[in-house]
């Protein structure tokens, strides 16, 4: 079983350069199709640093801890200094660092759309009477997975489940505004609220589908031009 450890920025820069010798196909291990990771498997990716340096790494994104994880021959390591990174290209998708983790760039331009992939871990509770069940949100299993020593089981325990709490952000100039529903979205574009509201209804836009939101933001961008 591979172990998950944390390394400082100087080691990361050296370590990911070694991944160029790894095969493009993910090695057979336990980190396949895990719901706490964004991609079904660790993927050969391109990392562009703010210094202009380019390196390859085998990466995946942990949606629970919101951390970029890279694989080396003997284990999994966490990128602890994302502020050094300009862009990551992973599986034909673009990611940029923010204060909390990496956001996927779904749409660029003067009106941009970012996806903050995020998941909460919930431990199944026990009956409390009257048909109710007590449930708690926790990250205890995550701390176990990132244990500093010993073998680590990357599989989520049976008594836990994951809840998608992904956030979407609109970028305009230097401002970032978060939205989760129609009301919040229309508030961001108050000057075009009528037209946008009609477009949402006419096209049955779902605020739970990223592909729908890309279409919606593209429409909003065209309205601004």
N, C-alpha and C positions, 0 to 999 in steps of 0.2 A: 504494500500500500504506500502510495506517495504521501509526503507530508506537505503542509502549507505553512510557510514561514514568511516573515517580513524582512525586507532588506532596505537599506538606505539608498539615496539617489545615486551615489557613486557606484554602488554595486549593480544597480539596475542597468545603468548605461553600459557597463561591461558585460553583464550577463545576457542581455537580449541580443547582443551581437553574435553570441554563440548559437542562436536559434537558426541561423542561416544554414547550418548543417543538418537540421532536422528535416525529415520528409514532410511533404505538403499534406499528406494524409495523416490525420490525428492518430497517435499511438493508441493501441487498445488499452484502456484503463477504466477506472470507475467514474471518471468525469465526463460521461456521455449522457445526453438527454436529461440533465438535471434541471428541475424547474427553478432553482435559485440562480441559474445562469441564463443570460439572454440568448446565446447561440446554442444549438444542439451539441456542438463540440468545439474544442479549442481550435482556432483557425489562424493560419499564417496571415499576418497583418503587417501593415507598414506604419511606422511611428515617425512622425516629423517633429523634431524638437524646435523650440523657439530660436535656438542657435543656428538653425538651418540644417543640422545634421539629420540624416535619414538612417533608420535601422529597421530590420525586420524582427518580428517576435511572434510567437504563437500565443494568442490572446483569447480571452473570453471576459464577459462583463458580469460581475456578481450584482444582481438586481436587488438583493437584500441589503448588503453592505454598501452598495453603490461604489464598488471598487473595480478597477481594471486589474485583472489577474493574468500573469504570464507564466507559461510553462517552460521549465528547463529540464534537462535530462533527469535530474534526481528529485524534482518536486515542483510545487506551485508557489509563486511569489507574488506579492502585491506591489503594485506601483504606488509608492508612498508620496511621491512628489509630482503630482500631475501638473503643477504650475510650470514645470519645465517643458511640458509638451504643448505643441501648437495644435496638431491634428493627428488622429488615428484613423486609418482606413482599414476596416475590418469587414470582410464578407461583402464588399461593394457598398458598405455603409460608412458614413463619416461621423466621427465623434470628436467633441472638443471639451476641454476641461472647464468646469465651473467650481464654485466654492464647495458645492456638494456633488462629488462624483463627476462623471462624464455625461454630457447630453448628446443625443443623436441629432444631427443637423438634417431635418426632414425637408427643409426648403430654405434657400438662401435668397439674399436680396435686401432691399431697403425694408421690406416687411418679411421677416424670417420666422420659421417655425422650428422649435426645438422640442425634443421628446426627452423627458427625464424618466427613464425606465426605473420603476421603483416597486418593490414588493414588501409586504409585511408578513411576518411569520406569526401564525396564531396556533396556540396549543389547544387541542380539543379538551373541553372541560368535562366535568362530571355533573350528573343530574342534581339540581338543587331543590326539587320539589315543584309541584304544580306544572309539570311538563317543561320547566325551564332548564337551561344548561348554562353553566358558567364557563366562559372562555376568556383567555388572556392573550394579549399580544406580547411576544417575547422575542429576544434574540439570543437566548441561551444556547441554542443549537449552533448558532453562527460562531460564538466564541469558542465552542468546542471544536468546530471545524477548523478554526484558525489557531488551534492550540500550538504553543511554541515548541513542544516536544512530543515525540511519540507518533504512532500511526494515527491517521485521521480518516474517519469514514465520511465521505462527501455526501452520502445518501441522507435525505431528510428522514428523521424518525417517523414511524407510522402514526404517532399521536400528534403530528403537526400538519398544518396545511398552510398554503401560501395564498395571500390575497393581493391581487393586482391593484396598486394605488398610484399608477403612472400619472405624472403631471405633464401638462403641455404649456409651453411658454411662447409668447410672441416677442420677437426682438425688433425694436424700432429705434434706430440710432444707437444710443448708449443705454436705452431703457429696456428692461425685461418685465413683462407682465404675464402672470400665470392665470390660466382659466381651466375650468373643468366642466362647464356647461354652457348652454346657449346664453343665459342671462349675463354671465361673466364675460363671455366673448363679445357680445354686443356692446358692453360697457367700454371695451377697449377701442371700438370703432364707432363711437357715438355719433360722429358726423355723417356716417353712412348707414345708420342703424336700419332705416326702412328698407333700402335695397338689399342689405345683407340678410335681413330677416326673411324677406321674400325668397331669396336664393336658398336659404336653409330649408324652408318649408317645401319649396318646389322640388328640390333635389334630395329630400329626405336625409339630410346630413346627420350622421351619428357622431356624437362627441366621444364615443368609445372606439372609433375606428380611425387609425392614423391616416389611412388612404383618403377617407372622407375629409379629414381636416386639412390635408395637403391641397385638395381641390378647393376647399373653402378659403384658405389663406391665399391661394393663387388668385382667386376671384377678388378678394379684398385688395390685393396688391395691384391688380389691374384697375380697380376703381380709383386707387390713389394716383395712378399715372395720368 
